[in-house]
Amino acid sequence: MAEKTSLNSTSKPLDASAIKKKSVGGAVSFFVRTLILNGLGFVSTLILGGLLEKTEFAVYGVVTQIIGILTFFSDIGLASALIQKKSEPDERDYQTIFWTQMALSFVIVLICFGLVQSGVFASQLGSEGPGILYALAFGFVLATLKVVPSIKLTRALDFSRLIWPQILEQVTYQGLLIILVLRGVGVAAYTYAIWARGIIGAIAMLILVPFWPRLIFSGKSFLSSVKYGCKFQLNDLLARVKDQLFYLFVASNYAQVHFGVTPEQFGIISFAKQWSMYPYNLTVQNVMSITFPTFSRLQGDKRLIRRAIEKSIYFITLAIFPILTGMCVFFWPLTQVIPAYHKWEDALVSFVFFTLAIAPAAISSPLTNVLNAIGKINDTLKLMVLWTVLTWIVAVPLLKVWGFDAVAIASFLISLTSFLPVFMVKKYVDFNLWDQIWRQLTASLLMAAFGLGLMHVWTQSLIWTLIGGAGSSLVYALSVIVLGRTKLWTEVRSLR
């Protein structure tokens, strides 16, 4: 009966007012969720950064890149196809995607087993890497149990319920990880934490939205979803080649021999990349989780999509620009005032360029999300082909010139092409980008000038570093108010 109620609830048509209400409520829910999870992740990374060695970060970095590539095989775009689908999916659609996902998840397990047995990454994985890899692989099997409930909640724009299993599994993961590392378990702590996260998350989601597998498989439903999903998945494949495959190349013995990238240096790259992604996960990923199903439901209404685009970009940049600025300014002082972080001084250049690359991505990512949601996935494929090619032809030669820092520098240079999605989206929806970002950009520059101008003060002690962070935040807030008090008030009030 619970499953039937959930199905019926997603089939009710939503008008523009209801969609706005659910989207804004979902944005608040996702922001609270992400704030909690990123807070836990921040504490976890802070502790791990002090206790784990560079080579241990390298092991986990290699494992996550392998799993990142294999994620492609876990989904052929069916979930996105059902979310984007205009008509309501039926039981055949849901059962078909469940069994397809389950089969693909076991393919990942077999591939991981083969990789470990072949010894291809034996030197990079070390003694603990295989255990982490297996835990992540079986995590896909457990995640399959959450696919259908997640689709149902997403189509209903019921984001407030969707966040609870995610919070529970991340609290379990980060809490157990911290406890085990503090007890001296080392990088093997990831193995136990990943298993616990997968089991808890699956149980929580099935309690929230019960789903029972049945022996139903529809070839028609499968082919219908694949028609959209294959293009979506090709996009994802290119993203894997651009990111995970490239990072595996940097971690390989070939890169070590020909470009001098040592395991310790790859550990620095992994550390800097992981830290730089926190603002993106807090803001952009948070909003994109909501805008894809929302834009999908608004297909055909350009006026509403335009307002949604402008509002999304305004609030994303309002939040992410000061965070990125503060991270770039205060990374160096933190490595000076926290003894355990002296070892990360060499990560400064990589960290700053990785972080700066997030700013253009904060604008381009929501726009590519718009293209996918309104069915213009061929445009995003063109963008992904370009970014994939640029990653390899720009970054690899730079490794000879700047060493391991070239990875981050290339990432920043490529991010400057993020203006292209702006023109692509404008072909379908005319929106005003500059008016949504110039105030935040100016305020961030003023914040950076204040922080850099007093750098000699912030490096004196941790207390002064914290005071500097608070003072810089205040400079940003006051600048935004002075430059755009009316704009800020209008946008906030429009959410009500």
C-alpha positions as CSV (number, residue, x, y, z in Angstrom):
1,M,0.0,0.0,0.0
2,A,2.9,2.4,0.8
3,E,4.4,1.9,-2.6
4,K,1.0,2.5,-4.3
5,T,0.6,5.8,-2.4
6,S,4.1,6.9,-3.5
7,L,3.3,6.1,-7.1
8,N,0.1,8.0,-7.0
9,S,1.7,11.0,-5.4
10,T,4.1,11.4,-8.2
11,S,1.4,11.2,-10.9
12,K,-0.4,14.3,-9.8
13,P,0.3,17.2,-12.2
14,L,2.0,20.2,-10.6
15,D,1.3,23.8,-11.7
16,A,4.0,26.5,-11.8
17,S,3.2,27.6,-8.3
18,A,3.5,24.1,-6.8
19,I,6.7,23.5,-8.7
20,K,8.2,26.7,-7.3
21,K,7.1,25.9,-3.8
22,K,8.5,22.4,-3.9
23,S,11.7,23.6,-5.6
24,V,12.4,26.4,-3.1
25,G,11.5,24.0,-0.2
26,G,13.8,21.4,-1.8
27,A,16.6,24.0,-2.2
28,V,16.4,24.8,1.5
29,S,16.3,21.1,2.5
30,F,19.3,20.3,0.2
31,F,21.2,23.3,1.5
32,V,20.7,22.2,5.1
33,R,21.6,18.6,4.2
34,T,24.7,19.7,2.3
35,L,25.7,22.1,5.0
36,I,25.6,19.2,7.6
37,L,27.4,16.8,5.3
38,N,30.0,19.2,4.2
39,G,30.5,20.2,7.8
40,L,31.1,16.6,8.7
41,G,33.3,16.1,5.6
42,F,35.3,19.2,6.5
43,V,36.0,18.0,10.0
44,S,36.8,14.5,8.6
45,T,39.2,15.9,6.0
46,L,40.8,18.2,8.5
47,I,41.5,15.2,10.8
48,L,42.6,12.9,8.0
49,G,44.8,15.6,6.5
50,G,46.7,15.8,9.8
51,L,46.9,12.0,10.5
52,L,47.3,10.4,7.1
53,E,50.5,10.6,5.0
54,K,50.6,11.8,1.4
55,T,51.1,8.2,0.2
56,E,47.9,7.1,2.0
57,F,46.0,10.0,0.3
58,A,47.4,8.7,-2.9
59,V,46.0,5.2,-2.3
60,Y,42.5,6.5,-1.7
61,G,42.8,8.9,-4.6
62,V,43.7,6.0,-7.0
63,V,40.8,3.9,-5.7
64,T,38.3,6.6,-6.1
65,Q,39.4,7.4,-9.7
66,I,39.0,3.7,-10.6
67,I,35.6,3.6,-9.1
68,G,34.8,6.9,-10.8
69,I,35.5,5.3,-14.2
70,L,33.5,2.2,-13.3
71,T,30.6,4.3,-12.3
72,F,29.9,4.7,-16.0
73,F,29.1,1.0,-16.2
74,S,26.7,1.3,-13.2
75,D,24.2,3.4,-15.1
76,I,23.3,3.7,-18.8
77,G,21.3,6.9,-18.2
78,L,18.0,5.1,-17.3
79,A,17.5,7.0,-14.0
80,S,17.9,10.3,-15.7
81,A,15.6,9.3,-18.5
82,L,12.8,8.4,-16.1
83,I,13.3,11.7,-14.2
84,Q,13.2,13.7,-17.4
85,K,10.3,11.7,-18.9
86,K,7.2,13.8,-19.4
87,S,4.6,11.1,-18.7
88,E,4.5,9.2,-15.4
89,P,6.6,5.9,-15.4
90,D,4.7,2.8,-14.6
91,E,5.6,-0.4,-12.7
92,R,7.3,-1.9,-15.7
93,D,9.6,1.1,-16.1
94,Y,10.6,0.9,-12.5
95,Q,11.2,-2.9,-12.4
96,T,13.1,-2.7,-15.7
97,I,15.5,-0.1,-14.4
98,F,16.0,-2.0,-11.1
99,W,17.1,-5.2,-12.8
100,T,19.2,-3.4,-15.4
101,Q,21.0,-1.5,-12.6
102,M,21.5,-4.7,-10.6
103,A,23.1,-6.5,-13.5
104,L,25.4,-3.5,-14.2
105,S,26.4,-3.3,-10.5
106,F,27.6,-6.9,-10.6
107,V,29.5,-6.2,-13.7
108,I,31.4,-3.6,-11.7
109,V,32.2,-6.1,-8.9
110,L,33.6,-8.5,-11.5
111,I,35.7,-5.8,-13.1
112,C,37.1,-4.8,-9.8
113,F,38.0,-8.4,-9.0
114,G,39.7,-8.7,-12.3
115,L,41.7,-5.5,-11.8
116,V,42.9,-6.7,-8.4
117,Q,43.9,-10.2,-9.6
118,S,45.6,-8.8,-12.7
119,G,48.0,-6.6,-10.6
120,V,47.7,-3.7,-13.0
121,F,47.5,-1.2,-10.1
122,A,49.3,-3.3,-7.5
123,S,51.9,-0.7,-6.7
124,Q,49.4,2.1,-6.6
125,L,46.8,0.3,-4.4
126,G,49.3,-1.1,-1.9
127,S,48.0,-3.6,0.7
128,E,44.9,-1.7,1.8
129,G,43.7,-0.5,-1.6
130,P,42.0,-3.7,-2.8
131,G,39.8,-3.8,0.3
132,I,38.6,-0.2,-0.3
133,L,38.0,-1.0,-4.0
134,Y,35.9,-4.1,-3.2
135,A,33.9,-2.1,-0.6
136,L,33.1,0.6,-3.1
137,A,32.3,-2.0,-5.8
138,F,29.7,-3.8,-3.6
139,G,28.4,-0.3,-2.7
140,F,26.9,-0.2,-6.2
141,V,24.9,-3.4,-5.5
142,L,23.5,-1.8,-2.3
143,A,22.9,1.5,-4.1
144,T,20.7,-0.3,-6.7
145,L,18.1,-0.9,-3.9
146,K,17.8,2.9,-3.6
147,V,17.4,3.8,-7.3
148,V,13.6,3.4,-7.7
149,P,12.7,5.1,-4.4
150,S,15.0,8.0,-5.3
151,I,13.4,8.4,-8.8
152,K,10.0,8.5,-7.2
153,L,10.9,11.1,-4.7
154,T,12.8,13.2,-7.3
155,R,9.9,13.2,-9.8
156,A,7.5,14.2,-7.0
157,L,10.1,17.0,-6.2
158,D,9.9,15.6,-2.6
159,F,13.4,16.6,-1.7
160,S,12.7,17.1,2.0
161,R,12.3,13.3,2.4
162,L,15.1,12.4,0.0
163,I,17.7,14.1,2.1
164,W,17.3,11.9,5.2
165,P,18.9,8.7,4.0
166,Q,21.7,10.7,2.6
167,I,22.3,12.5,5.9
168,L,22.1,9.2,7.8
169,E,24.6,7.3,5.6
170,Q,27.1,10.2,5.6
171,V,26.9,10.7,9.3
172,T,27.6,6.9,9.6
173,Y,30.5,7.1,7.1
174,Q,32.2,10.2,8.4
175,G,31.7,9.4,12.0
176,L,33.1,5.8,11.7
177,L,36.0,7.0,9.5
178,I,37.1,9.6,12.1
179,I,36.8,7.2,15.0
180,L,38.8,4.5,13.2
181,V,41.6,6.8,12.0
182,L,41.9,8.2,15.5
183,R,42.3,4.7,16.7
184,G,45.2,4.2,14.3
185,V,43.5,2.0,11.7
186,G,45.0,4.1,8.9
187,V,43.7,4.2,5.3
188,A,41.9,0.8,5.9
189,A,39.3,2.8,7.9
190,Y,37.8,3.7,4.5
191,T,36.9,0.1,3.9
192,Y,34.8,-0.3,7.1
193,A,33.2,3.1,6.7
194,I,32.2,2.5,3.1
195,W,30.5,-0.8,3.9
196,A,28.6,0.8,6.8
197,R,27.5,3.7,4.7
198,G,26.1,1.4,1.9
199,I,24.1,-0.8,4.3
200,I,22.6,2.0,6.3
201,G,21.7,4.1,3.3
202,A,19.9,1.2,1.5
203,I,17.9,0.3,4.7
204,A,16.9,3.9,5.3
205,M,15.7,4.5,1.8
206,L,13.6,1.3,1.6
207,I,12.0,2.2,4.9
208,L,11.2,5.6,3.6
209,V,9.8,4.5,0.2
210,P,9.2,0.7,0.2
211,F,10.1,-1.0,-3.1
212,W,9.9,-4.7,-3.7
213,P,11.7,-6.2,-6.8
214,R,9.5,-8.3,-9.0
215,L,10.4,-10.5,-12.0
216,I,9.3,-7.9,-14.6
217,F,11.4,-6.7,-17.5
218,S,10.0,-4.6,-20.4
219,G,12.1,-4.5,-23.5
220,K,10.0,-1.6,-24.8
221,S,10.5,0.4,-21.6
222,F,14.2,-0.4,-21.7
223,L,14.7,0.8,-25.3
224,S,12.6,3.9,-24.7
225,S,14.7,5.0,-21.8
226,V,17.9,4.1,-23.5
227,K,17.1,6.4,-26.4
228,Y,17.6,9.3,-24.1
229,G,19.8,7.6,-21.6
230,C,22.5,6.6,-24.1
231,K,23.3,10.2,-25.0
232,F,23.2,11.1,-21.4
233,Q,25.6,8.3,-20.6
234,L,27.9,9.2,-23.5
235,N,28.2,12.6,-21.8
236,D,29.1,10.8,-18.6
237,L,31.6,8.6,-20.3
238,L,33.4,11.7,-21.7
239,A,33.4,13.2,-18.2
240,R,35.1,10.0,-16.9
241,V,37.7,10.1,-19.6
242,K,38.3,13.8,-18.8
243,D,38.5,13.4,-15.0
244,Q,39.0,9.9,-13.6
245,L,41.0,8.3,-16.5
246,F,43.2,11.4,-16.7
247,Y,44.0,11.2,-12.9
248,L,44.7,7.5,-13.2
249,F,47.2,8.4,-15.9
250,V,48.8,11.0,-13.7
251,A,49.1,8.3,-10.9
252,S,50.5,5.6,-13.3
253,N,54.0,4.4,-13.5
254,Y,54.2,5.9,-16.9
255,A,53.7,9.4,-15.5
256,Q,56.2,8.7,-12.8
257,V,58.9,7.7,-15.2
258,H,58.3,10.3,-18.0
259,F,56.9,13.2,-16.0
260,G,58.4,12.6,-12.5
261,V,55.0,12.5,-10.7
262,T,55.8,10.6,-7.5
263,P,53.1,8.9,-5.3
264,E,53.6,11.7,-2.8
265,Q,52.9,14.3,-5.4
266,F,49.8,12.5,-6.5
267,G,48.8,12.5,-2.9
268,I,49.1,16.3,-3.0
269,I,47.0,16.5,-6.1
270,S,44.3,14.3,-4.5
271,F,44.4,16.3,-1.3
272,A,44.1,19.7,-3.1
273,K,41.4,18.5,-5.4
274,Q,39.3,17.0,-2.6
275,W,39.5,20.2,-0.5
276,S,38.7,22.4,-3.5
277,M,35.5,20.5,-4.3
278,Y,33.8,21.3,-1.0
279,P,32.3,24.7,-2.1
280,Y,31.1,23.1,-5.4
281,N,29.4,20.2,-3.5
282,L,27.8,22.7,-1.0
283,T,26.4,25.0,-3.6
284,V,26.4,23.9,-7.3
285,Q,25.7,20.2,-6.7
286,N,23.1,21.1,-4.2
287,V,21.2,23.3,-6.7
288,M,21.7,21.0,-9.6
289,S,20.0,18.1,-7.7
290,I,16.9,20.2,-7.7
291,T,17.1,22.1,-11.0
292,F,17.3,19.1,-13.3
293,P,13.9,17.6,-12.3
294,T,12.4,21.2,-11.9
295,F,13.5,22.3,-15.4
296,S,12.3,19.0,-16.7
297,R,8.8,19.7,-15.3
298,L,8.9,23.3,-16.7
299,Q,9.8,22.3,-20.3
300,G,8.1,24.6,-22.8
301,D,7.7,27.6,-20.4
302,K,10.7,29.8,-21.3
303,R,9.6,32.7,-19.0
304,L,9.7,30.4,-15.9
305,I,12.9,28.7,-17.0
306,R,14.6,32.1,-17.5
307,R,13.7,33.2,-14.0
308,A,14.8,29.9,-12.6
309,I,18.2,30.1,-14.4
310,E,18.8,33.7,-13.2
311,K,17.8,32.9,-9.6
312,S,19.9,29.7,-9.5
313,I,23.1,31.5,-10.8
314,Y,22.5,34.5,-8.5
315,F,22.2,32.4,-5.3
316,I,25.0,30.0,-6.3
317,T,27.5,32.8,-6.9
318,L,26.3,34.7,-3.9
319,A,27.4,31.7,-1.7
320,I,30.3,30.2,-3.6
321,F,32.4,33.2,-4.6
322,P,33.2,34.2,-1.0
323,I,33.9,30.6,0.0
324,L,36.4,30.2,-2.9
325,T,38.0,33.5,-2.2
326,G,38.5,32.7,1.5
327,M,39.9,29.3,0.7
328,C,42.5,30.7,-1.7
329,V,43.5,33.4,0.7
330,F,43.7,31.4,3.9
331,F,45.1,28.1,2.8
332,W,48.6,29.3,3.2
333,P,48.1,30.7,6.8
334,L,46.5,27.4,7.9
335,T,49.6,25.5,6.7
336,Q,51.7,27.8,8.9
337,V,49.7,27.9,12.1
338,I,48.7,24.2,12.3
339,P,51.8,22.0,12.8
340,A,50.2,18.9,11.3
341,Y,49.6,20.8,8.1
342,H,53.1,22.0,7.4
343,K,53.5,19.0,5.1
344,W,50.8,20.4,2.8
345,E,52.7,23.6,2.0
346,D,53.7,22.2,-1.4
347,A,50.0,21.9,-2.2
348,L,49.5,25.7,-2.3
349,V,49.7,26.2,-6.1
350,S,47.6,23.1,-6.9
351,F,45.0,24.1,-4.3
352,V,44.6,27.7,-5.5
353,F,44.2,26.8,-9.1
354,F,41.8,23.9,-8.5
355,T,39.8,26.3,-6.3
356,L,39.8,29.1,-8.9
357,A,38.6,26.6,-11.5
358,I,35.5,26.1,-9.5
359,A,34.3,29.7,-10.1
360,P,33.5,29.4,-13.8
361,A,32.2,25.9,-13.3
362,A,29.7,27.3,-10.8
363,I,28.1,29.1,-13.7
364,S,28.6,26.6,-16.5
365,S,27.4,23.5,-14.6
366,P,23.9,24.7,-14.0
367,L,23.6,25.8,-17.6
368,T,24.6,22.4,-19.0
369,N,22.1,21.0,-16.6
370,V,19.5,23.2,-18.2
371,L,20.4,21.9,-21.7
372,N,20.0,18.3,-20.4
373,A,16.7,19.0,-18.7
374,I,15.1,20.6,-21.8
375,G,16.3,17.7,-24.0
376,K,19.2,19.5,-25.7
377,I,21.7,16.9,-24.7
378,N,23.5,17.0,-28.1
379,D,24.8,20.5,-27.1
380,T,26.2,19.2,-23.8
381,L,27.9,16.4,-25.7
382,K,29.7,18.9,-27.9
383,L,30.9,20.7,-24.8
384,M,32.0,17.6,-23.1
385,V,34.0,16.5,-26.2
386,L,35.7,19.8,-26.2
387,W,36.6,19.8,-22.5
388,T,37.8,16.2,-22.6
389,V,40.1,16.9,-25.6
390,L,41.4,20.1,-23.9
391,T,42.2,18.2,-20.7
392,W,44.5,15.8,-22.4
393,I,46.2,18.1,-24.9
394,V,46.7,21.0,-22.4
395,A,47.5,19.2,-19.2
396,V,49.9,16.5,-20.4
397,P,52.4,18.8,-22.1
398,L,52.3,21.1,-19.1
399,L,53.4,18.2,-16.8
400,K,56.8,18.6,-18.5
401,V,56.9,22.3,-17.6
402,W,55.3,22.7,-14.2
403,G,55.3,19.1,-12.8
404,F,52.4,17.9,-10.7
405,D,51.0,21.5,-10.4
406,A,50.2,21.4,-14.1
407,V,47.1,19.3,-13.4
408,A,45.5,22.1,-11.4
409,I,46.8,24.9,-13.7
410,A,45.4,23.1,-16.7
411,S,42.1,22.7,-14.9
412,F,41.9,26.4,-14.4
413,L,42.8,27.3,-18.0
414,I,40.2,24.9,-19.4
415,S,37.6,26.3,-17.0
416,L,37.9,29.7,-18.8
417,T,35.9,28.2,-21.7
418,S,32.9,28.0,-19.5
419,F,31.4,31.0,-21.3
420,L,30.4,28.6,-24.1
421,P,27.3,27.1,-22.3
422,V,26.1,30.7,-21.8
423,F,25.8,31.2,-25.6
424,M,24.3,27.7,-26.0
425,V,21.5,28.3,-23.5
426,K,20.8,31.7,-24.8
427,K,19.8,30.2,-28.1
428,Y,16.8,28.6,-26.3
429,V,16.3,30.9,-23.3
430,D,17.3,34.6,-23.2
431,F,18.6,35.4,-19.7
432,N,20.8,38.1,-18.2
433,L,24.0,36.6,-16.8
434,W,26.0,39.7,-15.9
435,D,23.4,41.2,-13.7
436,Q,23.4,38.0,-11.6
437,I,27.1,37.9,-10.9
438,W,28.8,41.4,-11.0
439,R,28.0,42.4,-7.4
440,Q,29.3,39.1,-6.0
441,L,32.4,39.2,-8.2
442,T,33.3,42.8,-7.1
443,A,32.7,41.9,-3.4
444,S,34.9,38.9,-3.7
445,L,37.8,41.0,-5.2
446,L,37.4,43.4,-2.3
447,M,37.5,40.5,0.1
448,A,40.6,39.1,-1.5
449,A,42.4,42.5,-1.3
450,F,41.6,42.8,2.4
451,G,42.8,39.2,3.1
452,L,46.0,39.4,1.1
453,G,46.8,42.8,2.3
454,L,47.0,41.6,5.9
455,M,48.6,38.2,5.2
456,H,51.5,38.9,7.6
457,V,48.9,39.2,10.4
458,W,47.0,36.0,9.7
459,T,50.1,33.8,9.7
460,Q,51.0,34.8,13.3
461,S,48.6,32.3,15.0
462,L,45.5,30.2,14.5
463,I,43.4,32.8,16.4
464,W,44.6,35.5,14.0
465,T,43.8,33.2,11.1
466,L,40.2,32.8,12.3
467,I,39.9,36.5,12.9
468,G,41.1,37.1,9.4
469,G,38.5,34.7,8.0
470,A,35.7,36.4,10.0
471,G,36.9,39.8,8.9
472,S,37.1,38.9,5.3
473,S,33.6,37.4,5.4
474,L,32.4,40.7,6.9
475,V,34.0,42.7,4.1
476,Y,32.2,40.5,1.5
477,A,28.8,40.8,3.3
478,L,29.1,44.6,3.6
479,S,30.2,44.9,0.0
480,V,27.3,42.9,-1.3
481,I,24.9,45.0,0.7
482,V,26.4,48.3,-0.5
483,L,26.5,47.2,-4.1
484,G,23.2,45.4,-4.3
485,R,21.0,45.7,-1.3
486,T,17.9,46.1,-3.5
487,K,18.8,43.2,-5.7
488,L,19.5,40.9,-2.6
489,W,16.2,41.9,-0.9
490,T,14.2,41.4,-4.1
491,E,15.7,37.9,-4.8
492,V,15.3,36.7,-1.3
493,R,11.7,38.0,-1.0
494,S,10.8,36.4,-4.4
495,L,11.5,33.0,-2.8
496,R,8.7,33.4,-0.3
